[in-house]
Amino acid sequence: MALPEEGPLSASQVATEFGVSQTSISFQNLGNYVGIEPGEDPVTLPDSFYGQAGNTPTILTNTPSSITSTGMTLGAYISSVGSSAVTNRGFYFGTNSNYASNTKTQVGSGGGGYTLAKTGLTAGTTYYVTAYAINSQGEARGSTVSQDTTGGTATSGSVMRYGSTDRMSITNRIISPSTEEPTTGIRLTSTSTFTLNFWVKAGWTSALSSQGRHQFLWGVSANAQDSTSTNYTTNVYNNNWRMYYDEAQNRVTFSFLGKTSTGANAYTDNFWWLHKTGTGNAAVQTGLGSTYWSNTNRGDVNDNDFCMITVTYNGSMSQSNLKMYWNGSDIGTAYYASGRVSGTPLIDTTQVRLQALLGTPYGPNGTLTGTGDQTAGYFGGNGNTYIDQYSLWDSALSSTAVSNLYNEGAGGSISTTEQPEGLIVYYNMNSNYQTSSPKSFSPVWPTSNGEFYISGSSDFGSGTNTVDG
């Protein structure tokens, strides 16, 4: 029964409409919700109170208050109940940045504000809260808000890809599936401008050339597998960015794979010889010399044997638009003056993307069938390799900005309290962003979605197996 737009309004009518008992109704405070001054007559309820037909509620997640080392108070406000009574309201709460993976707790029904005190929490831990409200039209959710408990000390962390001599194995993969896409900002194309940055501690051996040859370092890929006109029969040539080390050639390749408008395979790439000698070139700038990159020759590294790798891409693979830095130092020009190009890849930002670390961002064509989410992560190397402090930026960072990220070998210069301008994603892998079951880690920025899942014998690193531990 709809509430009357004018005339007498009884407690029975309000209780019936909003699914509460008459004893819960107080007309004394009704004006606070509908904007009625005392003494006004007649009363006409505005649409903002009752909502429009077919609407779910409108709800705001408040920043938690009363923060202690073991507790906090959650808050929310339902500004409009929608087209029918709110029968269930509450919070999703937990340590996972994906609200659906957290515990859902009901806090009564009806509109207006409500709170929930949480106790027994872990000191120095990041918690995520998402308010929800349900009416007959469905569930509405507010934004996801993160809040750290006080006390405790977050320890430095990293992620280790467990090595295997089976180059096609995905048992130990580290991926963030497309269902966890943190932001559409990772939907990079061949004409995007961006910067990739991460730290790595080489674990592959000098036998890699005969045990898989390739150590993939990073990748972003569309997940789809379909039979449309673009012919994504696998997700290999499907908007894939990838960076990998080729131990047989001692070179690092940066590459984009896509499809042309007719469905043909297309790509654009370039690479750097790591043993290229001469002033300003890779052999000198990396400290690798003439010996190939491996766990016995890591080149110039910090005290914990990590080097920082940065690639800036300014819309094309030409030498002028593509740079690679090792510990903040430019390692010299890439091999092809204008890049190597085959076909013109479509610009496709409609498909959601997955991310992969220390493995391919796609499945092996013709060997494993399925989407990228199901089959990505091979070419993981033959030794235990650690990766730390991974970030993407929406511009080609300057050499000064890259040097600031290096921070004299200590890293850790990206703010964890305020998202820096131009930052797309950032993962520091520290203990307060880790989950033990399942093994996963969430991003520092953005604060919702983006979970990476760690499979098999791969695991977290700590102490000297981190950049700054």
C-alpha positions in Angstrom: 0.0 0.0 0.0 1.6 3.3 -1.1 1.8 6.1 1.4 -0.7 8.9 0.7 0.6 12.1 -0.9 -1.6 14.2 1.3 -4.1 14.0 4.2 -3.6 12.1 7.5 -0.7 9.8 7.9 -0.9 7.0 10.5 1.8 5.0 12.2 0.1 1.9 10.8 0.5 3.1 7.2 4.2 3.9 7.8 4.9 0.6 9.6 3.2 -1.4 6.8 5.1 0.4 4.0 8.5 0.1 5.6 8.2 -3.3 7.2 8.7 -2.3 10.8 6.5 -2.4 14.0 4.4 0.6 14.9 6.4 0.9 18.1 9.4 1.8 16.0 7.6 4.8 14.4 8.2 8.3 15.9 6.5 11.2 14.0 8.5 13.5 16.2 11.6 12.9 14.0 9.8 12.3 10.7 10.4 15.9 9.5 14.2 15.4 9.8 14.0 12.8 7.0 11.5 14.5 4.7 12.3 18.1 5.2 9.0 19.2 6.8 9.0 22.1 9.3 7.1 21.7 12.5 3.5 22.9 12.2 3.2 22.6 8.4 -0.1 21.3 7.2 -1.0 19.4 5.0 2.0 17.0 4.7 3.1 16.0 1.2 5.9 13.4 1.1 8.6 14.3 -1.5 10.0 11.8 -4.0 13.4 11.9 -2.3 11.8 10.2 0.7 9.8 7.4 -1.1 11.8 7.0 -4.3 10.8 6.4 -7.9 9.1 3.3 -9.1 11.5 0.5 -9.9 14.4 1.9 -7.9 16.8 0.1 -5.6 17.8 2.1 -2.5 20.4 4.9 -2.6 23.1 4.2 0.0 26.4 5.8 1.2 29.2 4.0 2.9 30.6 6.2 5.6 34.3 6.2 6.7 34.6 4.0 9.8 35.0 5.8 13.1 36.3 5.0 16.6 39.3 3.2 15.2 41.4 1.2 17.7 43.9 -1.7 17.3 41.1 -4.3 17.6 37.9 -2.5 16.6 36.1 0.2 14.6 32.5 1.4 14.1 31.0 1.1 10.6 28.4 3.5 9.4 26.1 4.0 6.4 23.2 6.2 5.4 20.2 5.3 3.1 19.1 8.6 1.6 16.3 7.0 -0.4 14.6 3.6 0.2 13.7 3.3 -3.5 10.4 2.0 -4.8 9.6 -0.2 -1.8 10.6 -0.8 1.8 14.2 -1.7 2.7 13.9 -5.2 4.2 17.6 -5.9 4.8 20.5 -3.5 5.3 24.0 -4.0 6.6 27.6 -4.3 5.6 30.1 -6.5 3.7 33.2 -6.5 5.9 36.6 -8.2 5.8 40.2 -8.1 4.6 39.4 -8.7 0.9 39.2 -5.7 -1.4 36.4 -7.6 -3.3 33.3 -7.0 -1.3 31.7 -10.3 -2.4 34.5 -12.2 -0.6 33.9 -10.6 2.7 31.4 -11.4 5.5 27.9 -10.0 5.0 26.1 -8.9 8.2 22.5 -7.6 8.4 21.8 -4.5 10.6 18.1 -4.3 10.6 15.9 -2.8 8.0 14.4 0.6 6.8 16.0 3.8 5.7 18.1 6.5 7.3 21.4 6.0 9.1 22.8 2.9 10.9 26.0 1.7 12.4 27.8 -1.5 13.4 30.5 -1.9 16.0 33.2 -4.4 15.0 35.5 -5.9 17.7 38.2 -8.6 17.8 40.0 -7.3 14.8 43.8 -7.6 14.1 46.1 -4.7 14.8 47.7 -3.0 11.9 45.4 -4.6 9.3 43.5 -3.2 6.4 39.8 -3.9 6.4 37.2 -3.2 3.7 33.6 -2.1 4.3 30.8 -1.9 1.8 27.3 -0.9 2.9 24.3 -2.6 1.3 20.5 -2.2 1.3 17.9 -4.5 -0.2 14.3 -3.8 -1.3 12.0 -5.7 -3.6 13.9 -4.4 -6.6 17.2 -5.8 -5.5 20.4 -5.0 -3.7 22.2 -1.6 -3.8 25.7 -1.1 -2.5 27.7 1.9 -1.5 31.3 2.4 -2.4 34.0 0.2 -0.8 36.0 2.0 1.9 39.2 0.8 3.4 40.4 1.4 6.9 43.4 0.2 8.9 43.3 -0.7 12.5 45.9 1.0 14.7 48.9 -0.6 16.1 50.8 -3.6 14.6 53.5 -3.3 12.1 53.1 -4.3 8.5 56.1 -6.2 7.3 57.6 -5.9 3.9 56.5 -8.6 1.4 57.0 -9.8 -2.1 55.7 -12.7 -4.3 57.8 -15.7 -5.4 57.0 -17.6 -8.6 58.1 -21.2 -7.9 60.3 -22.5 -10.8 59.6 -25.5 -13.0 61.4 -27.2 -15.8 58.0 -27.7 -17.5 57.7 -24.4 -19.4 54.0 -25.0 -20.1 53.0 -25.5 -16.5 50.5 -23.1 -15.0 50.5 -24.9 -11.6 52.4 -22.1 -9.9 50.9 -19.1 -11.7 50.3 -15.7 -10.2 47.4 -13.9 -11.9 44.7 -11.4 -11.2 41.7 -12.7 -13.3 39.5 -10.5 -15.4 36.8 -10.8 -12.7 39.1 -8.8 -10.5 39.9 -6.1 -13.0 40.8 -3.2 -10.6 40.1 -0.3 -13.1 39.5 0.1 -16.8 42.8 2.0 -16.7 44.6 -1.3 -17.3 42.8 -1.7 -20.7 46.0 -0.7 -22.5 46.2 -0.7 -26.3 49.0 -0.3 -28.8 48.5 3.4 -28.9 48.3 4.0 -25.1 50.8 6.0 -23.1 51.9 4.4 -19.9 54.8 3.3 -17.6 55.4 -0.1 -16.1 57.5 -0.4 -13.0 58.5 -3.4 -10.8 61.4 -4.9 -8.8 62.6 -8.4 -9.5 65.1 -10.8 -8.0 66.2 -13.2 -10.7 65.7 -16.9 -9.8 66.0 -18.5 -13.2 69.3 -20.4 -13.9 71.6 -20.3 -16.9 69.9 -23.5 -18.0 66.7 -21.7 -18.8 67.5 -21.7 -22.6 67.0 -25.4 -22.6 64.3 -25.5 -20.0 61.7 -23.1 -21.4 63.9 -20.3 -22.8 61.5 -17.5 -21.8 60.9 -16.0 -18.3 57.8 -13.8 -18.6 57.9 -10.9 -16.2 54.5 -9.1 -16.7 51.4 -9.0 -18.8 47.9 -7.6 -19.2 45.4 -9.3 -21.5 41.8 -9.5 -22.5 40.2 -12.7 -21.3 37.7 -13.5 -24.1 37.6 -16.6 -26.3 34.9 -16.4 -28.9 34.2 -16.7 -32.6 33.3 -13.1 -33.5 34.5 -11.3 -36.6 37.7 -10.6 -34.8 38.2 -14.3 -34.4 39.5 -14.6 -30.8 39.6 -18.4 -31.0 42.2 -18.3 -28.3 43.1 -15.3 -26.1 46.7 -15.2 -27.4 46.3 -12.5 -30.1 43.7 -10.6 -28.0 44.9 -7.2 -26.8 47.9 -8.7 -24.9 50.7 -6.6 -23.5 53.7 -8.7 -22.4 57.2 -8.3 -21.2 59.6 -11.2 -21.1 63.3 -12.2 -20.9 64.7 -14.6 -23.6 67.6 -16.4 -22.0 68.7 -17.9 -25.3 69.2 -14.4 -26.8 69.8 -12.5 -23.6 67.3 -9.9 -24.5 64.2 -8.3 -23.0 61.2 -7.9 -25.3 58.2 -5.6 -24.9 55.3 -6.6 -27.1 51.6 -6.1 -27.9 49.5 -8.8 -29.7 46.2 -8.1 -31.3 43.9 -8.6 -34.3 43.3 -6.6 -37.4 39.9 -5.5 -38.5 39.7 -8.7 -40.7 40.7 -11.0 -37.8 44.3 -11.5 -38.9 47.0 -11.7 -36.2 48.8 -8.4 -35.6 51.7 -7.3 -33.3 54.1 -4.6 -32.5 57.3 -5.0 -30.4 60.9 -4.1 -29.7 63.7 -5.5 -27.6 67.0 -4.7 -25.8 70.2 -6.8 -26.0 71.3 -6.9 -22.4 74.9 -7.6 -23.4 75.2 -4.7 -25.8 78.5 -3.0 -24.9 79.6 0.6 -25.0 78.9 3.7 -22.9 75.2 4.1 -22.1 74.3 0.7 -23.4 72.7 -2.2 -21.5 75.8 -4.3 -20.6 77.2 -1.2 -18.7 73.9 0.3 -17.4 72.6 -3.0 -16.0 75.9 -4.2 -14.6 75.4 -7.6 -16.3 78.5 -7.2 -18.6 78.8 -9.9 -21.3 77.3 -12.6 -19.1 73.7 -13.5 -19.5 71.1 -12.5 -16.8 70.4 -15.3 -14.3 70.4 -16.0 -10.6 74.2 -16.1 -10.7 74.5 -12.8 -12.5 71.9 -10.4 -11.4 73.8 -7.3 -12.5 73.5 -4.1 -10.4 71.1 -4.8 -7.5 70.3 -3.4 -4.1 71.3 -5.0 -0.8 68.6 -7.7 -1.2 69.6 -8.6 -4.8 66.6 -6.8 -6.4 66.8 -4.5 -9.4 64.1 -2.1 -10.5 62.8 -2.4 -14.0 60.9 0.4 -15.7 59.5 0.7 -19.2 58.0 3.9 -20.5 55.8 3.7 -23.6 54.6 6.8 -25.4 52.2 5.4 -28.0 54.6 3.4 -30.2 57.5 1.0 -30.2 59.9 3.5 -31.9 63.2 4.1 -30.1 62.1 7.7 -29.3 58.9 6.6 -27.7 60.1 3.5 -25.8 62.6 3.5 -23.0 63.8 0.9 -20.5 65.4 1.7 -17.2 67.4 -0.5 -14.8 67.6 1.0 -11.3 66.6 4.3 -12.7 69.3 4.3 -15.5 68.3 4.3 -19.1 69.8 1.2 -20.7 70.1 2.6 -24.2 68.0 2.4 -27.4 65.9 -0.6 -28.3 66.9 -2.6 -31.3 64.4 -1.5 -34.0 64.4 2.2 -34.9 60.7 2.3 -35.5 59.7 -0.9 -33.7 58.7 -4.1 -35.4 55.1 -4.0 -36.7 52.9 -6.5 -38.4 49.4 -5.4 -39.3 47.4 -2.7 -37.5 45.9 -4.0 -34.2 42.4 -2.9 -33.4 41.9 -0.5 -30.5 39.7 -2.5 -28.2 39.0 -1.1 -24.7 35.6 -2.9 -24.2 37.0 -6.2 -22.9 37.9 -6.7 -19.3 41.5 -7.4 -18.6 43.5 -9.9 -16.5 47.0 -9.3 -15.1 49.9 -11.8 -14.8 53.2 -11.6 -13.0 56.1 -13.9 -13.8 54.0 -15.8 -16.4 52.2 -15.2 -19.6 48.9 -13.2 -19.6 47.3 -15.8 -21.9 47.0 -19.5 -22.4 49.2 -21.6 -24.8 47.6 -21.7 -28.3 46.5 -25.2 -29.1 47.8 -26.8 -25.9 45.4 -25.6 -23.2 41.9 -24.5 -24.3 39.9 -21.9 -22.4 40.0 -18.3 -21.5 43.0 -16.4 -20.2 41.6 -16.6 -16.7 41.7 -20.4 -17.0 44.9 -21.0 -18.8 47.3 -18.0 -18.4 50.5 -18.2 -16.5 53.0 -20.5 -18.3 56.6 -19.6 -19.1 57.2 -19.0 -15.4 60.9 -19.8 -15.4 63.0 -22.7 -14.0 63.9 -21.1 -10.7 62.3 -19.2 -7.8 62.0 -15.6 -8.9 60.7 -12.8 -6.6 58.8 -9.7 -7.7 57.9 -6.7 -5.6 56.3 -3.2 -5.8 54.5 -3.5 -9.1 52.9 -0.3 -10.5 51.3 1.1 -13.7 51.1 4.8 -14.5 49.0 6.6 -17.2 51.9 8.5 -18.7 55.5 8.0 -19.8 57.3 9.0 -16.6 60.3 11.3 -16.8 63.7 10.1 -15.9 63.5 12.1 -12.7 60.2 10.4 -11.7 61.8 7.0 -12.4 64.7 7.9 -10.3 62.4 8.9 -7.5 60.7 5.4 -7.7 64.2 3.8 -7.3 64.8 5.9 -4.2 68.5 5.0 -3.9 67.7 1.3 -4.0 65.1 1.4 -1.2 61.9 1.8 -3.3 58.8 2.3 -1.2 58.3 5.9 -2.4 54.7 5.5 -3.6 52.2 6.8 -1.0 50.0 4.4 0.7 47.8 7.1 2.3 46.8 9.1 -0.8 46.7 7.8 -4.4 49.3 9.7 -6.5 48.1 11.5 -9.6 48.4 9.3 -12.7 48.8 6.0 -10.8 46.7 3.3 -12.4 47.5 0.4 -10.0 50.0 -0.3 -7.3 50.8 -3.5 -5.3 53.5 -3.4 -2.6 52.8 -7.0 -1.5 53.3 -6.1 2.2 51.8 -8.2 4.9 48.8 -6.0 5.5 47.7 -6.6 1.9 48.1 -10.4 2.0 45.5 -13.1 2.6 46.6 -16.6 3.5 43.6 -18.6 2.5 43.4 -18.5 -0.5 46.9 -17.1 -1.0 46.3 -13.7 -2.5 47.3 -10.1 -2.3 45.3 -6.9 -2.9 46.3 -3.6 -4.4 47.2 -0.5 -2.4 45.6 1.5 -5.2 42.9 1.4 -6.2 41.2 0.1 -3.0 38.6 -2.1 -4.6 39.1 -5.2 -6.7 42.4 -6.2 -8.3 43.2 -9.3 -6.2 46.1 -11.5 -7.4 45.9 -15.2 -6.6 49.0 -17.3 -5.9 48.8 -20.9 -7.0 50.7 -24.1 -6.3 54.1 -23.8 -4.6 54.4 -20.1 -5.4 54.3 -18.0 -2.2 55.0 -14.8 -0.4 58.5 -13.6 0.2 59.7 -11.8 3.3 62.9 -10.4 4.8 65.8 -10.3 2.3 63.5 -11.6 -0.4 61.8 -8.2 -0.5 63.1 -4.9 -1.8 63.4 -3.2 1.6 63.0 -6.0 4.2 
